[in-house]
Amino acid sequence: MENASQAYIPVVMKEKGIDAKYGLDVQTIGFAQNLVQWTAMRAGESDISSGSFLDLLRQRQGGLKAQAIDTFSTYGNPIVSQASKPYTKIADLKGQKVGTPNATLLDWMIVRAAGKKAEGIDLETDTQMQAAAPGLINGLLDKGDLDAALQYSDFTLAPISQGKYKEISSVPKLMAAGGFDPQALYLTFNLSDDWRAKNPDRVPALVAAIEETRELLMTDDSVWPALADRSGMKDQSLLPAFIKMQRASLTAPYSEAKLAPTQALVAALLDTVGQTPIGVSSVDAAAFDFKSVEAAKGMRR
């Protein structure tokens, strides 16, 4: 999605000439719906895209030849309510009307599993769960049709900053409270095997370009006003909070050490949600290319 945060790295990479520095020519392809990136990759219309580690595993199980080469984002979405509500922890939501963008959303399944471990509540079976599009959830909260909701951070930044909403908890907070690693693998950059086969020596360069762009986003405030505008955030008073939120999501480690905690997370999801919504039974280490990350470190200059 060209206006969403997954576009930030390729857009800045192109605008700052970082792709050309590493002998690459990045071209962005827009799409309007989630998961369309996998269809485009299968059709040979794209070479690399972002997506959750779980979707990558599912797609590979379905025959897609692709590997993750780096991370894009870590967990950060909050569970919110109107500020006037009495809820201080997710256990307070038992029996209440709780929203989610999708009942099979990875974040939602995680808060179900982590919530059970941390506070003894399954936010789907112990509440009146309602699925609604992200663009509708805030309105439902405002009208009282929802008591609380898991919502994307971009949709809650303004109402939380303005004191209209409060954060009851968040995905990473619940993960930590439930004994899971909040920096387990989440959203990754996934490269097709076709591109790798045609450009075997360029994969470390691609990773190096991603990491140099990430470093720029983490240190250069001047790139953020245009990115905020791209995402539809017009209130410049929110820019510092927007930058802080986005930078927090970009601090996403990518190493072989994250396979074990990610496997522990998948095991908990299977135990809570069941096999059908998850679609895989384990984390396939072959889905993740860590060697190119190490090789890329020697190319940064």
NUVEXLUM-469457 format. One record per residue (C-alpha): residue number from 0; chain; x, y, z. Coordinates in nm, 3 decimals, always signed. Layout:
<rs>
<num:NUM, cadena:A, X:X, Y:Y, Z:Z> .
...
</rs>
This chain:
<rs>
<num:0, cadena:A, X:+0.000, Y:+0.000, Z:+0.000> .
<num:1, cadena:A, X:+0.170, Y:+0.316, Z:-0.123> .
<num:2, cadena:A, X:+0.033, Y:+0.539, Z:+0.155> .
<num:3, cadena:A, X:+0.105, Y:+0.299, Z:+0.440> .
<num:4, cadena:A, X:+0.420, Y:+0.261, Z:+0.644> .
<num:5, cadena:A, X:+0.549, Y:-0.032, Z:+0.438> .
<num:6, cadena:A, X:+0.615, Y:+0.221, Z:+0.160> .
<num:7, cadena:A, X:+0.847, Y:+0.438, Z:+0.369> .
<num:8, cadena:A, X:+1.169, Y:+0.244, Z:+0.314> .
<num:9, cadena:A, X:+1.137, Y:+0.197, Z:-0.065> .
<num:10, cadena:A, X:+1.015, Y:+0.555, Z:-0.115> .
<num:11, cadena:A, X:+1.299, Y:+0.713, Z:+0.084> .
<num:12, cadena:A, X:+1.548, Y:+0.470, Z:-0.065> .
<num:13, cadena:A, X:+1.455, Y:+0.593, Z:-0.413> .
<num:14, cadena:A, X:+1.428, Y:+0.962, Z:-0.326> .
<num:15, cadena:A, X:+1.771, Y:+0.968, Z:-0.159> .
<num:16, cadena:A, X:+1.942, Y:+0.764, Z:-0.430> .
<num:17, cadena:A, X:+2.035, Y:+0.487, Z:-0.189> .
<num:18, cadena:A, X:+1.920, Y:+0.220, Z:-0.433> .
<num:19, cadena:A, X:+2.148, Y:+0.357, Z:-0.706> .
<num:20, cadena:A, X:+2.438, Y:+0.374, Z:-0.460> .
<num:21, cadena:A, X:+2.415, Y:-0.005, Z:-0.429> .
<num:22, cadena:A, X:+2.361, Y:-0.066, Z:-0.801> .
<num:23, cadena:A, X:+1.985, Y:-0.115, Z:-0.771> .
<num:24, cadena:A, X:+1.681, Y:+0.044, Z:-0.935> .
<num:25, cadena:A, X:+1.384, Y:+0.025, Z:-0.698> .
<num:26, cadena:A, X:+1.037, Y:+0.065, Z:-0.848> .
<num:27, cadena:A, X:+0.729, Y:+0.072, Z:-0.626> .
<num:28, cadena:A, X:+0.404, Y:-0.099, Z:-0.725> .
<num:29, cadena:A, X:+0.091, Y:+0.015, Z:-0.543> .
<num:30, cadena:A, X:-0.190, Y:-0.210, Z:-0.426> .
<num:31, cadena:A, X:-0.512, Y:-0.134, Z:-0.244> .
<num:32, cadena:A, X:-0.570, Y:-0.447, Z:-0.039> .
<num:33, cadena:A, X:-0.369, Y:-0.653, Z:+0.204> .
<num:34, cadena:A, X:-0.225, Y:-0.984, Z:+0.077> .
<num:35, cadena:A, X:-0.234, Y:-0.868, Z:-0.287> .
<num:36, cadena:A, X:+0.145, Y:-0.846, Z:-0.272> .
<num:37, cadena:A, X:+0.166, Y:-1.226, Z:-0.263> .
<num:38, cadena:A, X:-0.049, Y:-1.257, Z:-0.575> .
<num:39, cadena:A, X:+0.177, Y:-1.009, Z:-0.752> .
<num:40, cadena:A, X:+0.486, Y:-1.204, Z:-0.649> .
<num:41, cadena:A, X:+0.335, Y:-1.531, Z:-0.773> .
<num:42, cadena:A, X:+0.257, Y:-1.365, Z:-1.106> .
<num:43, cadena:A, X:+0.611, Y:-1.233, Z:-1.139> .
<num:44, cadena:A, X:+0.486, Y:-0.874, Z:-1.119> .
<num:45, cadena:A, X:+0.694, Y:-0.792, Z:-0.812> .
<num:46, cadena:A, X:+1.022, Y:-0.913, Z:-0.667> .
<num:47, cadena:A, X:+1.007, Y:-0.804, Z:-0.305> .
<num:48, cadena:A, X:+0.736, Y:-0.701, Z:-0.063> .
<num:49, cadena:A, X:+0.662, Y:-0.673, Z:+0.305> .
<num:50, cadena:A, X:+0.436, Y:-0.914, Z:+0.490> .
<num:51, cadena:A, X:+0.405, Y:-1.097, Z:+0.818> .
<num:52, cadena:A, X:+0.628, Y:-1.393, Z:+0.892> .
<num:53, cadena:A, X:+0.314, Y:-1.604, Z:+0.926> .
<num:54, cadena:A, X:+0.188, Y:-1.508, Z:+0.580> .
<num:55, cadena:A, X:+0.532, Y:-1.587, Z:+0.439> .
<num:56, cadena:A, X:+0.521, Y:-1.935, Z:+0.594> .
<num:57, cadena:A, X:+0.169, Y:-1.991, Z:+0.462> .
<num:58, cadena:A, X:+0.263, Y:-1.874, Z:+0.114> .
<num:59, cadena:A, X:+0.573, Y:-2.094, Z:+0.102> .
<num:60, cadena:A, X:+0.362, Y:-2.387, Z:+0.217> .
<num:61, cadena:A, X:+0.133, Y:-2.307, Z:-0.075> .
<num:62, cadena:A, X:+0.422, Y:-2.324, Z:-0.322> .
<num:63, cadena:A, X:+0.551, Y:-1.965, Z:-0.338> .
<num:64, cadena:A, X:+0.929, Y:-1.958, Z:-0.367> .
<num:65, cadena:A, X:+1.043, Y:-1.667, Z:-0.153> .
<num:66, cadena:A, X:+1.253, Y:-1.594, Z:+0.154> .
<num:67, cadena:A, X:+1.261, Y:-1.316, Z:+0.412> .
<num:68, cadena:A, X:+1.582, Y:-1.113, Z:+0.389> .
<num:69, cadena:A, X:+1.527, Y:-0.854, Z:+0.662> .
<num:70, cadena:A, X:+1.265, Y:-0.717, Z:+0.899> .
<num:71, cadena:A, X:+1.043, Y:-0.422, Z:+0.828> .
<num:72, cadena:A, X:+0.859, Y:-0.364, Z:+1.156> .
<num:73, cadena:A, X:+0.811, Y:-0.496, Z:+1.505> .
<num:74, cadena:A, X:+0.490, Y:-0.521, Z:+1.709> .
<num:75, cadena:A, X:+0.324, Y:-0.203, Z:+1.833> .
<num:76, cadena:A, X:-0.053, Y:-0.188, Z:+1.780> .
<num:77, cadena:A, X:-0.258, Y:-0.088, Z:+2.087> .
<num:78, cadena:A, X:-0.584, Y:-0.195, Z:+2.248> .
<num:79, cadena:A, X:-0.776, Y:+0.127, Z:+2.313> .
<num:80, cadena:A, X:-1.098, Y:+0.259, Z:+2.459> .
<num:81, cadena:A, X:-1.252, Y:+0.598, Z:+2.517> .
<num:82, cadena:A, X:-1.052, Y:+0.778, Z:+2.786> .
<num:83, cadena:A, X:-1.359, Y:+0.797, Z:+3.008> .
<num:84, cadena:A, X:-1.398, Y:+0.418, Z:+3.027> .
<num:85, cadena:A, X:-1.291, Y:+0.250, Z:+3.354> .
<num:86, cadena:A, X:-1.075, Y:-0.021, Z:+3.195> .
<num:87, cadena:A, X:-0.715, Y:-0.040, Z:+3.313> .
<num:88, cadena:A, X:-0.625, Y:-0.392, Z:+3.196> .
<num:89, cadena:A, X:-0.761, Y:-0.632, Z:+2.936> .
<num:90, cadena:A, X:-0.915, Y:-0.856, Z:+3.203> .
<num:91, cadena:A, X:-1.158, Y:-0.567, Z:+3.261> .
<num:92, cadena:A, X:-1.297, Y:-0.629, Z:+2.911> .
<num:93, cadena:A, X:-1.462, Y:-0.961, Z:+2.999> .
<num:94, cadena:A, X:-1.813, Y:-0.959, Z:+2.857> .
<num:95, cadena:A, X:-1.762, Y:-0.623, Z:+2.685> .
<num:96, cadena:A, X:-1.789, Y:-0.536, Z:+2.315> .
<num:97, cadena:A, X:-1.435, Y:-0.556, Z:+2.177> .
<num:98, cadena:A, X:-1.341, Y:-0.481, Z:+1.818> .
<num:99, cadena:A, X:-1.067, Y:-0.605, Z:+1.589> .
<num:100, cadena:A, X:-0.987, Y:-0.535, Z:+1.223> .
<num:101, cadena:A, X:-1.006, Y:-0.909, Z:+1.154> .
<num:102, cadena:A, X:-1.051, Y:-1.222, Z:+1.365> .
<num:103, cadena:A, X:-0.764, Y:-1.392, Z:+1.177> .
<num:104, cadena:A, X:-0.529, Y:-1.091, Z:+1.199> .
<num:105, cadena:A, X:-0.195, Y:-1.205, Z:+1.342> .
<num:106, cadena:A, X:-0.199, Y:-0.931, Z:+1.607> .
<num:107, cadena:A, X:-0.547, Y:-1.034, Z:+1.722> .
<num:108, cadena:A, X:-0.452, Y:-1.398, Z:+1.753> .
<num:109, cadena:A, X:-0.142, Y:-1.296, Z:+1.949> .
<num:110, cadena:A, X:-0.337, Y:-1.085, Z:+2.199> .
<num:111, cadena:A, X:-0.573, Y:-1.379, Z:+2.247> .
<num:112, cadena:A, X:-0.286, Y:-1.614, Z:+2.330> .
<num:113, cadena:A, X:-0.083, Y:-1.361, Z:+2.530> .
<num:114, cadena:A, X:-0.391, Y:-1.235, Z:+2.714> .
<num:115, cadena:A, X:-0.470, Y:-1.586, Z:+2.831> .
<num:116, cadena:A, X:-0.117, Y:-1.627, Z:+2.963> .
<num:117, cadena:A, X:-0.092, Y:-1.281, Z:+3.119> .
<num:118, cadena:A, X:-0.442, Y:-1.211, Z:+3.254> .
<num:119, cadena:A, X:-0.648, Y:-1.525, Z:+3.201> .
<num:120, cadena:A, X:-0.873, Y:-1.376, Z:+2.934> .
<num:121, cadena:A, X:-0.924, Y:-1.478, Z:+2.572> .
<num:122, cadena:A, X:-1.032, Y:-1.156, Z:+2.403> .
<num:123, cadena:A, X:-1.241, Y:-1.348, Z:+2.152> .
<num:124, cadena:A, X:-1.421, Y:-1.612, Z:+2.357> .
<num:125, cadena:A, X:-1.455, Y:-1.407, Z:+2.678> .
<num:126, cadena:A, X:-1.587, Y:-1.088, Z:+2.515> .
<num:127, cadena:A, X:-1.844, Y:-0.985, Z:+2.257> .
<num:128, cadena:A, X:-1.590, Y:-0.973, Z:+1.975> .
<num:129, cadena:A, X:-1.682, Y:-0.774, Z:+1.664> .
<num:130, cadena:A, X:-1.473, Y:-0.753, Z:+1.348> .
<num:131, cadena:A, X:-1.483, Y:-0.421, Z:+1.160> .
<num:132, cadena:A, X:-1.270, Y:-0.242, Z:+0.904> .
<num:133, cadena:A, X:-0.999, Y:-0.023, Z:+1.063> .
<num:134, cadena:A, X:-1.160, Y:+0.288, Z:+0.915> .
<num:135, cadena:A, X:-1.483, Y:+0.210, Z:+1.099> .
<num:136, cadena:A, X:-1.350, Y:+0.106, Z:+1.438> .
<num:137, cadena:A, X:-1.289, Y:+0.459, Z:+1.570> .
<num:138, cadena:A, X:-1.643, Y:+0.561, Z:+1.483> .
<num:139, cadena:A, X:-1.783, Y:+0.256, Z:+1.662> .
<num:140, cadena:A, X:-1.575, Y:+0.343, Z:+1.968> .
<num:141, cadena:A, X:-1.694, Y:+0.704, Z:+1.956> .
<num:142, cadena:A, X:-2.060, Y:+0.599, Z:+1.942> .
<num:143, cadena:A, X:-2.024, Y:+0.344, Z:+2.217> .
<num:144, cadena:A, X:-2.097, Y:+0.053, Z:+1.985> .
<num:145, cadena:A, X:-1.759, Y:-0.086, Z:+2.091> .
<num:146, cadena:A, X:-1.620, Y:-0.064, Z:+2.442> .
<num:147, cadena:A, X:-1.261, Y:-0.124, Z:+2.333> .
<num:148, cadena:A, X:-1.070, Y:-0.241, Z:+2.027> .
<num:149, cadena:A, X:-0.743, Y:-0.363, Z:+1.891> .
<num:150, cadena:A, X:-0.662, Y:-0.093, Z:+1.638> .
<num:151, cadena:A, X:-0.373, Y:+0.001, Z:+1.410> .
<num:152, cadena:A, X:-0.139, Y:+0.261, Z:+1.563> .
<num:153, cadena:A, X:-0.185, Y:+0.508, Z:+1.279> .
<num:154, cadena:A, X:-0.557, Y:+0.530, Z:+1.358> .
<num:155, cadena:A, X:-0.505, Y:+0.588, Z:+1.730> .
<num:156, cadena:A, X:-0.219, Y:+0.837, Z:+1.731> .
<num:157, cadena:A, X:-0.441, Y:+1.148, Z:+1.712> .
<num:158, cadena:A, X:-0.717, Y:+1.043, Z:+1.955> .
<num:159, cadena:A, X:-0.464, Y:+0.919, Z:+2.213> .
<num:160, cadena:A, X:-0.249, Y:+1.234, Z:+2.178> .
<num:161, cadena:A, X:-0.562, Y:+1.448, Z:+2.218> .
<num:162, cadena:A, X:-0.676, Y:+1.262, Z:+2.529> .
<num:163, cadena:A, X:-0.985, Y:+1.121, Z:+2.359> .
<num:164, cadena:A, X:-0.869, Y:+0.758, Z:+2.375> .
<num:165, cadena:A, X:-0.646, Y:+0.573, Z:+2.618> .
<num:166, cadena:A, X:-0.428, Y:+0.270, Z:+2.565> .
<num:167, cadena:A, X:-0.537, Y:-0.020, Z:+2.784> .
<num:168, cadena:A, X:-0.253, Y:-0.237, Z:+2.661> .
<num:169, cadena:A, X:-0.072, Y:-0.319, Z:+2.340> .
<num:170, cadena:A, X:+0.047, Y:-0.620, Z:+2.145> .
<num:171, cadena:A, X:+0.409, Y:-0.597, Z:+2.269> .
<num:172, cadena:A, X:+0.305, Y:-0.526, Z:+2.629> .
<num:173, cadena:A, X:+0.078, Y:-0.831, Z:+2.635> .
<num:174, cadena:A, X:+0.346, Y:-1.043, Z:+2.470> .
<num:175, cadena:A, X:+0.596, Y:-0.947, Z:+2.739> .
<num:176, cadena:A, X:+0.342, Y:-1.002, Z:+3.017> .
<num:177, cadena:A, X:+0.255, Y:-1.344, Z:+2.873> .
<num:178, cadena:A, X:+0.618, Y:-1.454, Z:+2.859> .
<num:179, cadena:A, X:+0.670, Y:-1.405, Z:+2.484> .
<num:180, cadena:A, X:+0.944, Y:-1.206, Z:+2.312> .
<num:181, cadena:A, X:+0.788, Y:-0.876, Z:+2.191> .
<num:182, cadena:A, X:+1.066, Y:-0.858, Z:+1.932> .
<num:183, cadena:A, X:+0.995, Y:-1.199, Z:+1.783> .
<num:184, cadena:A, X:+0.969, Y:-1.192, Z:+1.405> .
<num:185, cadena:A, X:+0.672, Y:-0.992, Z:+1.275> .
<num:186, cadena:A, X:+0.677, Y:-0.804, Z:+0.943> .
<num:187, cadena:A, X:+0.955, Y:-0.898, Z:+0.705> .
<num:188, cadena:A, X:+1.086, Y:-0.800, Z:+0.362> .
<num:189, cadena:A, X:+1.035, Y:-1.105, Z:+0.142> .
<num:190, cadena:A, X:+1.233, Y:-1.165, Z:-0.178> .
<num:191, cadena:A, X:+1.133, Y:-1.398, Z:-0.459> .
<num:192, cadena:A, X:+1.364, Y:-1.685, Z:-0.542> .
<num:193, cadena:A, X:+1.339, Y:-1.582, Z:-0.910> .
<num:194, cadena:A, X:+1.505, Y:-1.245, Z:-0.844> .
<num:195, cadena:A, X:+1.765, Y:-1.412, Z:-0.625> .
<num:196, cadena:A, X:+1.846, Y:-1.663, Z:-0.900> .
<num:197, cadena:A, X:+1.890, Y:-1.384, Z:-1.155> .
<num:198, cadena:A, X:+2.087, Y:-1.161, Z:-0.918> .
<num:199, cadena:A, X:+2.266, Y:-1.394, Z:-0.675> .
<num:200, cadena:A, X:+2.534, Y:-1.141, Z:-0.586> .
<num:201, cadena:A, X:+2.294, Y:-0.850, Z:-0.536> .
<num:202, cadena:A, X:+2.097, Y:-0.977, Z:-0.236> .
<num:203, cadena:A, X:+2.346, Y:-0.843, Z:+0.024> .
<num:204, cadena:A, X:+2.343, Y:-0.509, Z:-0.162> .
<num:205, cadena:A, X:+1.964, Y:-0.500, Z:-0.137> .
<num:206, cadena:A, X:+1.980, Y:-0.567, Z:+0.236> .
<num:207, cadena:A, X:+2.249, Y:-0.301, Z:+0.276> .
<num:208, cadena:A, X:+2.026, Y:-0.050, Z:+0.096> .
<num:209, cadena:A, X:+1.734, Y:-0.137, Z:+0.325> .
<num:210, cadena:A, X:+1.949, Y:-0.095, Z:+0.636> .
<num:211, cadena:A, X:+2.101, Y:+0.235, Z:+0.520> .
<num:212, cadena:A, X:+1.752, Y:+0.367, Z:+0.455> .
<num:213, cadena:A, X:+1.635, Y:+0.246, Z:+0.796> .
<num:214, cadena:A, X:+1.927, Y:+0.430, Z:+0.959> .
<num:215, cadena:A, X:+1.830, Y:+0.748, Z:+0.774> .
<num:216, cadena:A, X:+1.471, Y:+0.717, Z:+0.895> .
<num:217, cadena:A, X:+1.596, Y:+0.669, Z:+1.251> .
<num:218, cadena:A, X:+1.824, Y:+0.975, Z:+1.249> .
<num:219, cadena:A, X:+1.701, Y:+1.233, Z:+0.996> .
<num:220, cadena:A, X:+1.387, Y:+1.421, Z:+1.103> .
<num:221, cadena:A, X:+1.367, Y:+1.604, Z:+0.770> .
<num:222, cadena:A, X:+1.233, Y:+1.300, Z:+0.580> .
<num:223, cadena:A, X:+0.930, Y:+1.256, Z:+0.805> .
<num:224, cadena:A, X:+0.695, Y:+1.547, Z:+0.719> .
<num:225, cadena:A, X:+0.655, Y:+1.416, Z:+0.362> .
<num:226, cadena:A, X:+0.600, Y:+1.062, Z:+0.488> .
<num:227, cadena:A, X:+0.340, Y:+1.181, Z:+0.738> .
<num:228, cadena:A, X:+0.162, Y:+1.370, Z:+0.461> .
<num:229, cadena:A, X:+0.177, Y:+1.061, Z:+0.239> .
<num:230, cadena:A, X:-0.005, Y:+0.869, Z:+0.514> .
<num:231, cadena:A, X:-0.272, Y:+1.137, Z:+0.548> .
<num:232, cadena:A, X:-0.151, Y:+1.290, Z:+0.875> .
<num:233, cadena:A, X:-0.215, Y:+1.660, Z:+0.823> .
<num:234, cadena:A, X:-0.188, Y:+1.783, Z:+1.183> .
<num:235, cadena:A, X:+0.173, Y:+1.896, Z:+1.212> .
<num:236, cadena:A, X:+0.142, Y:+1.919, Z:+1.592> .
<num:237, cadena:A, X:+0.133, Y:+1.539, Z:+1.595> .
<num:238, cadena:A, X:+0.455, Y:+1.505, Z:+1.395> .
<num:239, cadena:A, X:+0.689, Y:+1.442, Z:+1.693> .
<num:240, cadena:A, X:+0.458, Y:+1.168, Z:+1.825> .
<num:241, cadena:A, X:+0.426, Y:+1.026, Z:+1.474> .
<num:242, cadena:A, X:+0.803, Y:+1.008, Z:+1.429> .
<num:243, cadena:A, X:+0.851, Y:+0.848, Z:+1.771> .
<num:244, cadena:A, X:+0.585, Y:+0.586, Z:+1.696> .
<num:245, cadena:A, X:+0.725, Y:+0.500, Z:+1.354> .
<num:246, cadena:A, X:+1.084, Y:+0.480, Z:+1.477> .
<num:247, cadena:A, X:+0.981, Y:+0.246, Z:+1.756> .
<num:248, cadena:A, X:+0.832, Y:+0.011, Z:+1.497> .
<num:249, cadena:A, X:+1.150, Y:+0.021, Z:+1.287> .
<num:250, cadena:A, X:+1.368, Y:-0.113, Z:+1.569> .
<num:251, cadena:A, X:+1.307, Y:-0.469, Z:+1.458> .
<num:252, cadena:A, X:+1.597, Y:-0.714, Z:+1.505> .
<num:253, cadena:A, X:+1.653, Y:-0.983, Z:+1.244> .
<num:254, cadena:A, X:+1.872, Y:-1.276, Z:+1.337> .
<num:255, cadena:A, X:+1.866, Y:-1.652, Z:+1.376> .
<num:256, cadena:A, X:+1.823, Y:-1.598, Z:+1.750> .
<num:257, cadena:A, X:+1.465, Y:-1.485, Z:+1.682> .
<num:258, cadena:A, X:+1.358, Y:-1.823, Z:+1.539> .
<num:259, cadena:A, X:+1.311, Y:-1.991, Z:+1.879> .
<num:260, cadena:A, X:+1.091, Y:-1.716, Z:+2.031> .
<num:261, cadena:A, X:+0.891, Y:-1.700, Z:+1.709> .
<num:262, cadena:A, X:+0.837, Y:-2.077, Z:+1.726> .
<num:263, cadena:A, X:+0.723, Y:-2.041, Z:+2.088> .
<num:264, cadena:A, X:+0.473, Y:-1.779, Z:+1.973> .
<num:265, cadena:A, X:+0.339, Y:-2.002, Z:+1.695> .
<num:266, cadena:A, X:+0.299, Y:-2.290, Z:+1.943> .
<num:267, cadena:A, X:+0.092, Y:-2.066, Z:+2.171> .
<num:268, cadena:A, X:-0.122, Y:-1.952, Z:+1.877> .
<num:269, cadena:A, X:-0.189, Y:-2.312, Z:+1.778> .
<num:270, cadena:A, X:-0.287, Y:-2.393, Z:+2.135> .
<num:271, cadena:A, X:-0.524, Y:-2.096, Z:+2.161> .
<num:272, cadena:A, X:-0.663, Y:-2.051, Z:+1.811> .
<num:273, cadena:A, X:-0.617, Y:-2.391, Z:+1.648> .
<num:274, cadena:A, X:-0.453, Y:-2.516, Z:+1.332> .
<num:275, cadena:A, X:-0.701, Y:-2.387, Z:+1.072> .
<num:276, cadena:A, X:-0.658, Y:-2.010, Z:+1.126> .
<num:277, cadena:A, X:-0.280, Y:-2.043, Z:+1.168> .
<num:278, cadena:A, X:-0.222, Y:-2.265, Z:+0.865> .
<num:279, cadena:A, X:+0.125, Y:-2.386, Z:+0.964> .
<num:280, cadena:A, X:+0.250, Y:-2.605, Z:+1.245> .
<num:281, cadena:A, X:+0.603, Y:-2.471, Z:+1.288> .
<num:282, cadena:A, X:+0.848, Y:-2.200, Z:+1.186> .
<num:283, cadena:A, X:+1.050, Y:-2.321, Z:+0.888> .
<num:284, cadena:A, X:+1.404, Y:-2.187, Z:+0.930> .
<num:285, cadena:A, X:+1.458, Y:-2.214, Z:+0.553> .
<num:286, cadena:A, X:+1.209, Y:-1.929, Z:+0.505> .
<num:287, cadena:A, X:+1.460, Y:-1.681, Z:+0.648> .
<num:288, cadena:A, X:+1.787, Y:-1.570, Z:+0.489> .
<num:289, cadena:A, X:+2.017, Y:-1.448, Z:+0.765> .
<num:290, cadena:A, X:+2.343, Y:-1.489, Z:+0.574> .
<num:291, cadena:A, X:+2.270, Y:-1.194, Z:+0.346> .
<num:292, cadena:A, X:+2.225, Y:-0.969, Z:+0.650> .
<num:293, cadena:A, X:+2.573, Y:-1.058, Z:+0.769> .
<num:294, cadena:A, X:+2.717, Y:-1.012, Z:+0.420> .
<num:295, cadena:A, X:+2.546, Y:-0.672, Z:+0.392> .
<num:296, cadena:A, X:+2.731, Y:-0.539, Z:+0.698> .
<num:297, cadena:A, X:+3.055, Y:-0.548, Z:+0.503> .
<num:298, cadena:A, X:+2.902, Y:-0.348, Z:+0.216> .
<num:299, cadena:A, X:+2.783, Y:-0.047, Z:+0.417> .
<num:300, cadena:A, X:+2.994, Y:+0.253, Z:+0.333> .
</rs>
